[in-house]
């Protein structure tokens, strides 16, 4: 299992996370593949923020299906949207 640092995200027309990006040959990684990696335990993904400890990306399950998110702070907002586009 490899820990993969994410420094940017792809977003679709609705503003939802569609891919994760970072350095290395794994990038970019489509949302569905990253979800499979996380749920299957083959890889973890994390974000190193400048103002808090690194946080793991996890899978949420919403009304439209599974999605990727991280909880950097106490808000319900998905902090992955704060990352630049890849």
NORRASUL-V431463 format. One record per backbone hydrogen bond with DSSP energy under -1.0 kcal/mol. CO is the residue of the C=O (numbers start at 1). NH is the residue of the N-H. If there is no record, write none. Layout:
# NORRASUL-V431463
co->CO nh->NH
co->CO nh->NH
This chain:
# NORRASUL-V431463
co->2 nh->44
co->4 nh->46
co->8 nh->21
co->10 nh->18
co->10 nh->19
co->12 nh->15
co->16 nh->12
co->18 nh->31
co->19 nh->10
co->20 nh->29
co->21 nh->7
co->21 nh->8
co->24 nh->27
co->29 nh->20
co->30 nh->34
co->31 nh->35
co->32 nh->36
co->33 nh->37
co->34 nh->38
co->35 nh->39
co->36 nh->40
co->37 nh->42
co->37 nh->43
co->44 nh->4
co->45 nh->57
co->46 nh->6
co->47 nh->55
co->55 nh->47
co->58 nh->69
co->60 nh->67
co->62 nh->65
co->65 nh->62
co->67 nh->60
co->69 nh->58
co->70 nh->79
co->78 nh->81
co->79 nh->82
co->80 nh->83
co->84 nh->9
